[in-house]
Amino acid sequence: MLDMLQKREALHLYRSLQLNEGLVDFCSNDYLSFSRSQIIRKNVDTHFANQTYLSGATGSRSISGNTKYAEELEKFIATFHKSEAGLLFNSGYDANLGLFSCIAQKEDVLICDELIHASIIDGCRLSYAKRFRFEHNNVLDLKKKLELAKTRTFVAVESVYSMDGDIAPLKEIIALCKQYNASLIVDEAHATGVFGERGRGMVSALGAEKDVFARVHTFGKAIGCHGAVVLGTETLRNYLINFARSFIFTTALPIHSLVNIRTAYEHLMSENFENGFLHKLIQHFKNNMSFSNNVYLIESLSPIQSIVIPGNERVKKVSKHLQEKGFDVRAIVSPSVPVGKERLRISLHMHNTMEQIDQLKLLLQTII
């Protein structure tokens, strides 16, 4: 183990945990600032004020961990996202691992965007199905892969990609899946709360809920808590209850997490919710951002704004300098991203200010 760690350190790939307290947050996925919301926190506390409850779920949903509250929450979330049914998982990683490891059989085909999230990659690896990748957001290349598939086929994309922040051409992908009778699965992790009416996601923004086989919405990002839901038909829900190992063999979410999820979704539905300021911040950040020396900003309309700075050592030095100046910006290095596409992944949030963004932009253009 030690030699592998030393090799990783020599290649500037070594990961360590950081406690960057007191810095301006430009790295978290808390896009709507829900984890900081006093309204949500107060409503959660009010729910528990006069109730006796267990601190843990005590077991898996199939044994002792199922509750009426969990089942009602699944129906509530499914209705919000205009889906027939939903099944809660403990995290987005668990949801994708469980879904993709069991949904395709040995004779089936899984086709994934080459930049798909690691949780989907790991789920596909646990499947016995044949696997193809298509070039990122390249509809023509997806068409070629679909032409190779002669059996039941599943296509997997993210609506908003976690490292580039760009948006999948869902209309075209949906049309292709219809043409080739393929089932489309969309991970809405970074679209939830940000895009679509009241943050219902990109699929909902297109009115394409019935054109998608399954959607995954995670709660650990803009929703500001923890867990995830897989949305689809009642048949899909029942299938996952029977075959998704990351659901079957894990302790369920505790009641406090479930209440937090419900309260956050109720806030999405309330008159107090608006995310327009977030999109103003995004546009303000993008304005007049130009660099040289192979450095560039990836085009994105999402809160994820990535500045490519080739070289692990180089991008980590820039990140460290920004942190020393009070801005929590993290470097994403290869192999998490392709060699030569190392980057600063800057996340924007409702709790950021225009002034903070101006200060960060000035610093970036000074040091890069």
C-alpha positions as CSV (number, residue, x, y, z in Angstrom):
1,M,0.0,0.0,0.0
2,L,2.7,2.4,0.9
3,D,4.5,2.2,-2.5
4,M,1.2,2.9,-4.2
5,L,0.6,6.0,-2.1
6,Q,4.1,7.2,-2.7
7,K,3.7,6.7,-6.5
8,R,0.4,8.7,-6.3
9,E,2.1,11.5,-4.4
10,A,4.9,11.7,-6.9
11,L,2.4,12.1,-9.7
12,H,0.6,14.9,-7.8
13,L,-2.5,12.6,-7.5
14,Y,-2.4,12.2,-3.7
15,R,-5.7,13.0,-2.0
16,S,-6.0,14.2,1.6
17,L,-8.9,15.5,3.7
18,Q,-9.0,19.2,4.3
19,L,-10.6,21.4,6.9
20,N,-10.8,24.8,5.2
21,E,-12.9,26.6,7.8
22,G,-13.7,30.3,7.4
23,L,-13.2,30.4,3.7
24,V,-15.7,31.7,1.1
25,D,-17.5,28.6,-0.2
26,F,-16.9,28.1,-3.9
27,C,-16.6,24.3,-3.8
28,S,-19.7,22.7,-2.2
29,N,-22.7,21.4,-4.1
30,D,-25.1,23.4,-1.8
31,Y,-26.3,25.4,-4.8
32,L,-29.6,26.7,-3.2
33,S,-28.0,27.1,0.2
34,F,-30.6,24.8,1.6
35,S,-28.2,23.3,4.1
36,R,-27.9,26.8,5.6
37,S,-31.6,27.6,5.5
38,Q,-33.0,28.7,8.8
39,I,-36.5,28.2,7.5
40,I,-35.9,24.5,6.7
41,R,-34.0,24.0,10.0
42,K,-36.8,25.5,12.0
43,N,-39.4,23.4,10.2
44,V,-37.4,20.2,10.9
45,D,-37.0,21.1,14.6
46,T,-40.7,21.9,14.8
47,H,-41.6,18.4,13.5
48,F,-39.6,16.8,16.3
49,A,-40.4,19.2,19.1
50,N,-43.2,17.1,20.6
51,Q,-42.5,13.7,19.2
52,T,-40.7,10.6,20.4
53,Y,-38.6,9.0,17.7
54,L,-35.8,6.5,17.2
55,S,-32.4,8.0,16.3
56,G,-31.8,5.2,13.8
57,A,-33.8,3.2,11.3
58,T,-32.8,-0.1,13.1
59,G,-32.5,-2.1,9.9
60,S,-33.1,-2.3,6.2
61,R,-36.4,-1.3,4.6
62,S,-37.2,-5.0,4.0
63,I,-36.8,-5.9,7.7
64,S,-37.4,-3.3,10.4
65,G,-36.5,0.0,8.7
66,N,-39.6,0.6,6.7
67,T,-42.0,3.3,7.9
68,K,-45.3,4.8,6.8
69,Y,-43.4,8.2,6.7
70,A,-40.9,6.8,4.2
71,E,-43.5,5.4,1.9
72,E,-45.6,8.6,2.0
73,L,-42.4,10.6,1.3
74,E,-41.7,8.5,-1.8
75,K,-45.2,9.2,-3.1
76,F,-44.8,12.9,-2.3
77,I,-41.5,13.2,-4.2
78,A,-42.8,11.1,-7.1
79,T,-45.8,13.4,-7.4
80,F,-43.7,16.5,-7.3
81,H,-41.5,15.2,-10.2
82,K,-44.5,13.9,-12.1
83,S,-43.6,10.3,-11.8
84,E,-45.7,7.2,-11.1
85,A,-43.5,6.0,-8.3
86,G,-40.2,6.4,-6.5
87,L,-37.8,4.5,-4.2
88,L,-35.5,6.1,-1.7
89,F,-31.8,5.2,-1.5
90,N,-29.2,6.3,1.1
91,S,-27.2,8.3,-1.4
92,G,-26.9,9.1,-5.1
93,Y,-24.0,6.6,-5.2
94,D,-26.2,3.9,-3.7
95,A,-29.0,4.7,-6.1
96,N,-26.9,4.4,-9.2
97,L,-25.0,1.4,-8.0
98,G,-28.2,-0.4,-7.2
99,L,-30.1,0.6,-10.3
100,F,-27.3,-0.1,-12.9
101,S,-26.0,-3.3,-11.3
102,C,-29.4,-5.0,-11.6
103,I,-31.5,-3.4,-14.4
104,A,-29.7,-5.0,-17.4
105,Q,-29.4,-8.7,-17.8
106,K,-26.5,-10.7,-19.4
107,E,-27.9,-10.5,-22.9
108,D,-28.7,-6.7,-22.6
109,V,-26.7,-3.6,-23.5
110,L,-25.7,-0.6,-21.4
111,I,-24.6,2.6,-23.3
112,C,-23.2,5.4,-21.3
113,D,-21.8,8.9,-22.0
114,E,-18.0,8.7,-21.6
115,L,-18.2,11.4,-18.8
116,I,-20.9,9.6,-16.8
117,H,-20.5,9.7,-13.0
118,A,-18.3,7.1,-11.2
119,S,-21.3,5.7,-9.4
120,I,-22.9,4.7,-12.7
121,I,-19.6,3.3,-14.0
122,D,-19.3,1.1,-10.9
123,G,-23.0,0.0,-11.2
124,C,-22.4,-1.0,-14.8
125,R,-19.3,-2.9,-13.9
126,L,-21.3,-5.0,-11.5
127,S,-23.7,-5.9,-14.3
128,Y,-23.3,-8.8,-16.6
129,A,-24.6,-6.8,-19.5
130,K,-22.5,-5.7,-22.5
131,R,-21.3,-2.1,-22.2
132,F,-20.5,0.7,-24.7
133,R,-19.5,4.3,-24.2
134,F,-20.3,7.2,-26.5
135,E,-18.4,10.4,-27.0
136,H,-19.5,13.1,-24.5
137,N,-22.8,14.7,-25.6
138,N,-22.2,13.4,-29.2
139,V,-25.6,12.3,-30.5
140,L,-24.1,10.9,-33.7
141,D,-21.8,8.7,-31.8
142,L,-24.6,7.5,-29.6
143,K,-26.5,6.6,-32.8
144,K,-23.6,4.5,-33.9
145,K,-23.6,2.6,-30.6
146,L,-27.3,2.1,-30.7
147,E,-26.9,0.6,-34.1
148,L,-24.5,-2.0,-32.6
149,A,-27.0,-3.0,-29.9
150,K,-29.2,-5.9,-31.1
151,T,-30.9,-6.7,-27.8
152,R,-32.7,-4.7,-25.0
153,T,-30.7,-1.5,-24.5
154,F,-30.4,1.1,-21.7
155,V,-28.8,4.5,-22.3
156,A,-27.4,6.5,-19.4
157,V,-26.7,10.2,-19.3
158,E,-26.5,13.0,-16.7
159,S,-28.7,16.0,-17.4
160,V,-26.0,18.3,-16.0
161,Y,-22.5,16.9,-15.9
162,S,-20.7,17.1,-12.5
163,M,-17.2,18.1,-13.8
164,D,-17.9,20.2,-16.9
165,G,-21.3,21.6,-15.8
166,D,-22.6,21.3,-19.3
167,I,-26.1,20.1,-20.2
168,A,-26.9,16.9,-22.2
169,P,-28.9,17.3,-25.5
170,L,-31.8,15.5,-24.0
171,K,-34.3,16.2,-26.8
172,E,-32.1,14.5,-29.3
173,I,-31.2,11.7,-27.0
174,I,-34.8,11.0,-26.2
175,A,-35.6,11.0,-30.0
176,L,-32.8,8.5,-30.6
177,C,-33.9,6.2,-27.8
178,K,-37.4,6.2,-29.2
179,Q,-36.1,5.4,-32.7
180,Y,-34.0,2.4,-31.4
181,N,-36.5,1.4,-28.7
182,A,-33.9,2.0,-26.0
183,S,-34.7,2.8,-22.3
184,L,-33.2,6.1,-21.2
185,I,-32.0,6.7,-17.6
186,V,-31.2,10.3,-16.6
187,D,-29.2,11.2,-13.5
188,E,-30.6,14.6,-12.5
189,A,-28.2,15.1,-9.5
190,H,-26.9,18.5,-10.5
191,A,-30.1,19.7,-12.1
192,T,-32.4,19.1,-9.1
193,G,-33.4,22.4,-7.6
194,V,-31.6,24.4,-10.3
195,F,-33.5,23.7,-13.6
196,G,-37.1,23.2,-14.4
197,E,-40.2,24.6,-12.7
198,R,-39.5,24.8,-9.0
199,G,-36.3,22.8,-9.5
200,R,-38.0,19.7,-10.9
201,G,-35.0,19.0,-13.2
202,M,-34.2,19.1,-16.9
203,V,-36.4,16.2,-17.9
204,S,-39.4,18.0,-16.4
205,A,-38.3,21.3,-18.0
206,L,-38.7,19.5,-21.4
207,G,-42.0,17.9,-20.3
208,A,-40.4,14.6,-21.1
209,E,-41.2,12.6,-17.9
210,K,-43.0,9.9,-19.8
211,D,-40.2,9.5,-22.3
212,V,-37.6,8.5,-19.7
213,F,-37.4,5.1,-18.2
214,A,-35.8,6.2,-14.9
215,R,-34.6,9.4,-13.3
216,V,-32.2,9.7,-10.3
217,H,-32.6,12.8,-8.1
218,T,-30.1,13.2,-5.3
219,F,-30.6,15.2,-2.1
220,G,-27.0,15.8,-1.1
221,K,-26.6,18.7,-3.5
222,A,-29.1,21.6,-4.1
223,I,-31.6,19.9,-1.7
224,G,-29.1,20.3,1.1
225,C,-29.5,17.1,2.9
226,H,-28.8,13.4,2.2
227,G,-30.1,10.5,0.2
228,A,-31.6,10.0,-3.3
229,V,-34.7,8.7,-5.1
230,V,-35.1,6.6,-8.3
231,L,-38.2,7.6,-10.1
232,G,-40.1,5.5,-12.6
233,T,-43.0,3.1,-12.8
234,E,-44.5,1.1,-9.9
235,T,-43.0,-2.0,-11.7
236,L,-39.5,-0.5,-11.6
237,R,-39.9,0.4,-7.9
238,N,-40.9,-3.2,-7.1
239,Y,-38.1,-4.6,-9.2
240,L,-35.5,-2.5,-7.3
241,I,-37.0,-3.6,-4.0
242,N,-36.3,-7.2,-5.1
243,F,-33.0,-6.9,-6.9
244,A,-31.1,-3.7,-6.0
245,R,-28.5,-4.9,-3.5
246,S,-27.5,-1.4,-2.3
247,F,-31.2,-1.0,-1.3
248,I,-31.8,-4.5,0.1
249,F,-28.6,-4.9,2.2
250,T,-28.3,-1.6,3.9
251,T,-29.8,0.1,6.9
252,A,-32.5,2.6,5.9
253,L,-32.2,6.4,6.3
254,P,-33.2,7.5,9.8
255,I,-36.4,9.5,10.3
256,H,-34.5,12.7,10.8
257,S,-33.1,12.5,7.3
258,L,-36.5,11.7,5.9
259,V,-38.0,14.7,7.6
260,N,-35.2,16.9,6.3
261,I,-35.8,15.7,2.8
262,R,-39.6,16.3,3.0
263,T,-39.1,19.8,4.5
264,A,-36.6,20.8,1.8
265,Y,-39.1,19.7,-0.9
266,E,-41.9,21.6,0.8
267,H,-39.7,24.6,0.6
268,L,-39.3,24.1,-3.1
269,M,-43.0,24.2,-3.4
270,S,-43.5,27.2,-1.2
271,E,-44.0,30.9,-2.1
272,N,-40.7,31.6,-0.5
273,F,-38.7,29.6,-3.0
274,E,-36.9,31.3,-5.9
275,N,-33.6,30.4,-7.6
276,G,-33.4,33.4,-10.0
277,F,-30.6,35.0,-8.1
278,L,-28.5,31.8,-8.6
279,H,-28.8,32.2,-12.3
280,K,-27.9,35.9,-12.1
281,L,-24.7,34.9,-10.2
282,I,-23.9,32.3,-12.9
283,Q,-24.2,34.9,-15.7
284,H,-22.2,37.4,-13.7
285,F,-19.4,35.0,-13.2
286,K,-19.3,34.1,-16.9
287,N,-19.1,37.7,-18.1
288,N,-15.7,38.8,-19.4
289,M,-13.9,35.6,-18.4
290,S,-11.0,35.1,-20.7
291,F,-7.6,33.5,-20.2
292,S,-4.4,32.5,-22.2
293,N,-1.8,29.8,-22.0
294,N,-4.2,26.9,-22.7
295,V,-6.5,28.0,-19.9
296,Y,-10.2,28.3,-20.6
297,L,-13.6,28.3,-19.0
298,I,-15.8,25.4,-20.1
299,E,-19.2,26.7,-21.4
300,S,-21.9,26.0,-18.8
301,L,-25.2,27.5,-17.8
302,S,-25.2,25.6,-14.5
303,P,-23.7,26.5,-11.1
304,I,-20.6,24.4,-12.0
305,Q,-18.1,26.6,-13.7
306,S,-14.9,24.8,-14.5
307,I,-11.6,26.5,-15.6
308,V,-9.3,24.1,-17.3
309,I,-5.7,24.6,-16.2
310,P,-3.6,21.7,-17.7
311,G,-1.3,19.8,-15.3
312,N,-2.0,18.4,-11.9
313,E,0.8,20.3,-10.2
314,R,-0.1,23.6,-11.8
315,V,-3.8,23.5,-11.0
316,K,-3.2,22.5,-7.4
317,K,-0.8,25.4,-6.9
318,V,-3.5,27.8,-8.2
319,S,-6.1,26.2,-5.9
320,K,-3.8,26.5,-2.9
321,H,-3.1,30.2,-3.7
322,L,-6.9,30.9,-3.9
323,Q,-7.4,29.2,-0.5
324,E,-4.6,31.3,1.0
325,K,-6.5,34.3,-0.2
326,G,-9.7,33.2,1.5
327,F,-11.6,31.4,-1.3
328,D,-12.4,27.7,-1.0
329,V,-11.8,26.6,-4.6
330,R,-10.7,23.0,-5.2
331,A,-8.5,21.5,-8.0
332,I,-9.8,18.5,-9.9
333,V,-6.9,16.5,-11.2
334,S,-6.4,13.5,-13.5
335,P,-7.4,10.7,-13.5
336,S,-10.7,12.1,-12.1
337,V,-10.7,14.1,-15.3
338,P,-8.7,13.4,-18.5
339,V,-5.0,14.3,-18.6
340,G,-4.7,17.8,-19.9
341,K,-8.2,18.7,-18.7
342,E,-7.3,19.3,-15.0
343,R,-9.3,22.2,-13.7
344,L,-10.6,24.4,-11.0
345,R,-14.2,23.4,-10.3
346,I,-15.9,26.5,-9.1
347,S,-19.4,26.0,-7.6
348,L,-21.8,29.0,-7.2
349,H,-24.5,29.2,-4.6
350,M,-27.3,31.4,-3.4
351,H,-25.2,32.3,-0.3
352,N,-22.5,33.8,-2.5
353,T,-22.6,37.5,-3.4
354,M,-21.8,39.5,-6.5
355,E,-18.9,41.2,-4.6
356,Q,-17.4,37.8,-3.7
357,I,-17.6,36.7,-7.3
358,D,-15.9,40.0,-8.4
359,Q,-13.1,39.4,-6.0
360,L,-12.6,35.8,-7.1
361,K,-12.6,36.8,-10.8
362,L,-10.0,39.5,-10.2
363,L,-7.8,37.1,-8.3
364,L,-8.2,34.4,-11.0
365,Q,-7.2,36.8,-13.8
366,T,-4.2,38.0,-11.7
367,I,-2.7,34.6,-10.9
368,I,-3.4,32.5,-13.9
